[in-house]
């Protein structure tokens, strides 16, 4: 028996499927998501269900796979157990009650206490930072651990890889983690593994996509951390990727576009926290368990001791530690708040916090690039400028063609010394860093790193151009439209 379905029947079937998708979406998508994210996904699915639904199924889950969740939960339990006898902050270095509550929040969400860390240098020159890491690698006797989002072996980074080669030649164990998708598009990626094998480096991709091995996850999740640890004695953390500052892209070279970054060198007990974070990521990607040395101190110079706390974050942490910390720090500011973020795309809580700070009389200086390196990011960020400027926030644009890639926040750097605090590392103040990227941030509640970061901010401010509300109100209707469309895409988490 043959059943013929005429065109009108197919229309009814299609209409039924269309409405079924929309009705299901309205009841499913809002669960566990912010209103902005829910609304963006619903808008896409309601308007274009046959495009929106596949995208949602592919990229709609903010969670990593079960295995990675299990490993992170087990690691958190282990860290809490190992450090259970360590107080929230070093004895004799207790901060005020308000800062102490932020330290306690971070400890509750990540397991890491505030400890001492010696500031061995803040390196704001791109090439100098790479050379300094290479020099410290040349002192390694036991091991070198490197975890950096983007890695490329080029003329700029060759000094770093030659130091790794010398290290393996003298028997040092070298382990390197880099993000597969983050590094994929840059020259030399497909030969990088063979070059690392040739010099004896153990390496793994972070968050690899391998569907042929039945390994699948949301494809736009990234491990964005940037950390180097040598012998458990010295660690580096900051914003710099291991690649030439032009990122080896021809259009960047033609435009003279170069990235502005920094790295901070630390020693002391904080290095054990960096090692624990690396060990979890290395085990997740390789299956190899690393022995972690207990916190120890090789000493420092007079006046270089800081009270610092590591805040790792990412899809494995369901409580969004860096979002809660940054929100708390913004509300903590009394007189002055400096935010440097190449991608400032705030969620509702950060936007309310930073505009509230401005309304209650805090001077807020926001440092961003005049032109971001990504089209959608640039326009999504711009979509917030009007509300920020209307609240009294000072927006400073670092001149193009340079890309200000440094990331840090400082509250009350010199106005209220007893409440001065800073946070620096790999995390941007955007929705991706809060929910989708694995990030590493260091909180500084006391020490010489705060004035050094303040000096770095002042250097950036000295060359940046302040954007006024009058200037911004003159933008074209076309620019407004593109900004608003980009704003919607930024919320698709």
HELIX and SHEET records of a PDB file:
HELIX    1   1 UNK A    7  UNK A   28  1                                  22    
HELIX    2   2 UNK A   35  UNK A   47  1                                  13    
HELIX    3   3 UNK A   49  UNK A   59  1                                  11    
HELIX    4   4 UNK A   66  UNK A   82  1                                  17    
HELIX    5   5 UNK A   97  UNK A  110  1                                  14    
HELIX    6   6 UNK A  126  UNK A  137  1                                  12    
HELIX    7   7 UNK A  158  UNK A  169  1                                  12    
HELIX    8   8 UNK A  180  UNK A  184  1                                   5    
HELIX    9   9 UNK A  189  UNK A  198  1                                  10    
HELIX   10  10 UNK A  211  UNK A  213  5                                   3    
HELIX   11  11 UNK A  250  UNK A  255  1                                   6    
HELIX   12  12 UNK A  270  UNK A  286  1                                  17    
HELIX   13  13 UNK A  321  UNK A  332  1                                  12    
HELIX   14  14 UNK A  348  UNK A  359  1                                  12    
HELIX   15  15 UNK A  375  UNK A  382  1                                   8    
HELIX   16  16 UNK A  385  UNK A  390  1                                   6    
HELIX   17  17 UNK A  417  UNK A  419  5                                   3    
HELIX   18  18 UNK A  431  UNK A  435  1                                   5    
HELIX   19  19 UNK A  448  UNK A  463  1                                  16    
HELIX   20  20 UNK A  469  UNK A  472  1                                   4    
HELIX   21  21 UNK A  477  UNK A  490  1                                  14    
SHEET    1   A10 UNK A 202  UNK A 206  0                                        
SHEET    2   A10 UNK A 173  UNK A 179  1                                        
SHEET    3   A10 UNK A 143  UNK A 148  1                                        
SHEET    4   A10 UNK A 226  UNK A 230 -1                                        
SHEET    5   A10 UNK A 234  UNK A 238 -1                                        
SHEET    6   A10 UNK A 263  UNK A 267 -1                                        
SHEET    7   A10 UNK A 115  UNK A 123 -1                                        
SHEET    8   A10 UNK A 305  UNK A 313 -1                                        
SHEET    9   A10 UNK A 437  UNK A 446 -1                                        
SHEET   10   A10 UNK A 222  UNK A 223  1                                        
SHEET    1   B15 UNK A 202  UNK A 206  0                                        
SHEET    2   B15 UNK A 173  UNK A 179  1                                        
SHEET    3   B15 UNK A 143  UNK A 148  1                                        
SHEET    4   B15 UNK A 226  UNK A 230 -1                                        
SHEET    5   B15 UNK A 234  UNK A 238 -1                                        
SHEET    6   B15 UNK A 263  UNK A 267 -1                                        
SHEET    7   B15 UNK A 115  UNK A 123 -1                                        
SHEET    8   B15 UNK A 305  UNK A 313 -1                                        
SHEET    9   B15 UNK A 437  UNK A 446 -1                                        
SHEET   10   B15 UNK A 421  UNK A 425 -1                                        
SHEET   11   B15 UNK A 408  UNK A 411 -1                                        
SHEET   12   B15 UNK A 336  UNK A 340 -1                                        
SHEET   13   B15 UNK A 363  UNK A 369  1                                        
SHEET   14   B15 UNK A 394  UNK A 398  1                                        
SHEET   15   B15 UNK A 465  UNK A 467 -1                                        
SHEET    1   C 2 UNK A 259  UNK A 260  0                                        
SHEET    2   C 2 UNK A 403  UNK A 404  1                                        
END                                                                             
